Structure formats: C-alpha cells, structure tokens
Amino acid sequence: MKNYYAEFFGTFWLVFGGCGSALFAAGIPDLGIGFVGVSLAFGLTVLTMAYAVGSISGGHFNPAVSIGMYIGGRFSGKEVLPYMVSQLLGAISAAAVLYLIYMGNVNNVIDNTTAGAFAANGYGHLSPSGFNVISAFVTEFVLTAFFILIILGTTDKRANTKFAGLAIGLSLTLIHLISIPITNTSVNPARSISQALFAGGDYLFQLWLFILSPILGAIVGGVIYKKLLEKK
C-alpha cells in the first residue's frame, strides 16, 4: 500500500504546487512569477517528490506515465489501474484544498468562460492564446511522448539514475514553457481532471482531449523507446 500512498501524495504535491503557483503567484503585479515561474514550479514539484518518494513508488504522479512505463516494459500491468486511482484521488484532493484557499478571497471568482480558469486546461476559446483543437491535441501528444522517452531513458539501468529526478523535473519545466500558451499544459490526465471538476462549464466537455492525447502520446513514447532505443 505504501506505493499507492506515495503516488497519492506525489500527485497531490504536483497539482498543489503547480496549479497553486498559477492561481496565487503568477499574476501578482510587479512581483508575480508569470508563466516562466509556473513552468518552474511544476518541474520542482516532480523533482522534489521524485527524490522524496520515487524509491517507494517509482514517482509516476501521472496516469500517462504509468501507462507509458507499462508499455515500455518497466511497470507491471496489474499495478496500472491502482496507480491511476491513487493519482486521481491525489489530484482531486489537491484541487479541493486549492479551491478552499482560493475562495477565501472575496475577489476571487472562477469564470469558466475564460481561458485558464482555476488553472484548467483548454483549447479554442479556452486556450490561453486561442489555439484550436488540432494544435492542442498535437501538442499534448508530442510532449507526452517525449516526456516518456526522457523518463525511460534517464531511469534505464545503463543511465546515471542519480540524476533522473533532476532531468525529469527539468523536462517538465521545458514542457510547460512550450505549451502553457497553447493548452495551459496538461501531459497529465489526473491534473486536467482535478482542475476541470472545479472549473466546470466547457472545461468538462474538453477533458476528452487531455485524457486521450497524453495517453496516446505515452503509448507511442513507450513503444519508441522499447523498440527503437533500448539496448537489449
């Protein structure tokens, strides 16, 4: 059970730290961290929890990562669903705490007709820069595939795994630097589901993309590494 608890708390920290930085710190006049700071925050959440609990659960914190690791031959298929449940519960719990804090300011409202409401992911009119569904799907697919390649590569038995957490965390930072303007960055179905549940409106109807595209990208990334890159 400890591995499930580790995935719960790891995913909680990812959503709380990453989405929390977007909600509370990104837009403060003169002192705000902006989207660069939010990108770094997401990377730091994964980096810190990878070293904190990675030895317990492997440090997935993302249903797409669990699927990609399974496809890449690094993870047991019977553990995929329990990991996904733990990750989803952790993400929703974090979003609930963020909601409680966020609504403690009378000036805060969640306008689910605008992009980035409650740090949720979207495309079209809910994309931060107005990118359409095709752009969003391709972005999430490609970035998740490369995220899986990086994870599989840096955790390979031939790699210097002491630095795997650093490389994975920095890769997630880079992913956010690329895609915050496009989709507000998902590459993680649990993170998308948790925020959309509280944002509501069209964010719920757009969730299919942020579930399907990262999972497909993870599958392709796992296949590419296993078939084309991994040394037998």
N, C-alpha and C positions, 0 to 999 in steps of 0.2 A: 504493500500500500504506500510505502514511502515515496516510490517513484511517482505515483499519482498526486500525492500532496505536493511534491516538488514541481510538477507541471502546473498544478493549480496556482501555487504562489509565484512561480516564474511568469506565468501568463498574466496574473494579476499585476505584477510589477511592470510588465511591458505596457499594458493598457493604462495603468495608473500614471506611470512616469511619462510615457509618450503622449498620450491623449491629454493628460493633465497639463503638460507643458504647453500644448496647443491652446487649451482652454484658458489657462490662468496667466501664462507668461509671454505668449507670442506677441500680443498686440498692445502691451503697455507703452504709452507714448514715451519716447526717449530712452526707456530702459528695457523695452521688450526684446526678446531673443529672436523674433522673426522666424521664418521657415528654416533658416540655417540652424538656429538653436533647437528647433523642434526635431529636425533631422538628427542632430547630435544626441538629443535626449532619447530617441528611440534606439539608436545604436548603443547608448550607455546602458539602457535597461537590459538589453540582451547580453552585453559584455559582462555586466556585474552579476547577473543571475546565472550565466553560463559557468562562471567560476564558483559561484556560491552553491549551486545545486546540480550542475552538469554531471558531476560524478555520481549522483544519485539516479537521475532520470535520463541523462543524455542531453538535457537542455533543449528540448524542441520548442515549447511555448507557442506552437503554431500547428494547426491540423495539416496544413500543406507540407510542412517539414516532416511530420510523422509519416505521411504518405510517401513523400519523396525518399525518405530514408528506407522505407519498406521496399519500394521499387528498386532502390539502389542496392538492396541486399544487406542492409545494415541494421534492420529492425524486424522484430517478429510481427507477423501479420495479426496474431491474436491480441497484440497489445495496441493496435492502431485505434480501435474504437474506444477503449478505456482512456487512452491518452487524449483523444479528441474531446471526450466528455469532460475530462478534468480541465482541459484548456478552455473550453467554452464556459464552464462554470467559473473559472478564474477570471476570464474576461468580463463576463456579465457582473460578477461581484465588484470588480474594479469600477465598471461603468456606473453601478449603483452608488458607490461611495463618491465618485466624481459628481454624479447628479446631486447628491445630498449637499456636497460642498458648494457646487455651482449655484444652486437655487437659494443659498444662504445670502446672496447679494440681491437686493430688490431690483437692481438694474439689469440683472441677467435674465434673458428670455431665450428660448430655443425656437428660432424661426426656421421651420423645416422647409421653407420655400427658397432659402438662400444656401449657397454653397458653403460647405464646411460647418454646418450647424452641429453643435455638440461633437465636433471633430470627426463627423461621419464621412464616409466615402461616397462619391457620386460621379456621374457623368452627365453630359448635356448641360441642362440648366443648373445641375448640382455639382458640376466640375468647377474648381476654383478659377480656371481660365477658359471655361466653355468648350472643352474637348468632347467630341462625340463618343458614342458607344464603341465604335471600332477602335479609335485611338485608345480608349480606356482598356478595352479587352486585350489588345496587343501589348500595351504597356505592362499590365499586371501579369500577363503570360510570360513575357520575355524576362522581366525582372525576377519573377519567382523561379523560373528555370535556372537562371544564373545564380540565384541565392542558394539553390540546392546544389549546384555544381561546386560552389565555394564551400559549403558545409561538408559535402562528401570529400572534397579534396583536402581540406585542412584537417579533417579527422581521420584521414587514411593512415593506416599503420606505418606507412613509409614517411609520413609527414612529421614535422616537429609540432606535435599536438599541444605543446605547452602554450603556443601562441594561437591556437584555434579560436578561442573565445574572442581574442582581440581582432582577428581577421574577420570573423563573422559579425561582430558588432560594428566594425568599420564598414563592412559591406552593406549592412542595413542602413547605416548613415548615408552612404552613397545612393542607395536605392531611393531614400526619401528626398535627397537633393534633386534627383532626376524627376520624381513623379508627384511630389506634393502639388505642383501647379496643374497636373493632369487629372488625378483622381483623389487627391489628398492622401494617397498611398495606403494600400492595403497589404498585399502579398501575404495576408493572414486572415482567413475566413473568421476566426474567433474574434479578432479585433474589429472587423467590419460588422459582424452580427451584434456585438455588445453595444456599439455606439448607435447603430440604426434602431435598435429596440427602444432607445430613449429619445432619439431624434424623431422617429415616426415619419408619417407622410410618405412622400415618394422615395425616401431613403430605404424603406422596407421593400418597395417594389423593384428597386435597383440592386438589391442584395444578391440576386442570382449571379450577377457578373462577378462579384467579389468573393463568391464561393467557387463558381465554376472555373474561372480563369486561373486563379492561383493553383487550384488542384491540378488542372491540366498542365500548367507550367511545371509543377513539381514532378508530375509523372514523366514528362519529357526530359526534364533535367536529370532525374534518376536513371532513365534509360540511357541517355547520352553518356553519363559518367560510367555506368556499369559496362556498356557495350563498346564504347569508343576510347575511354580514357584510363580506366582502371587496369593496372597490371595484375595479371593472374599469378 
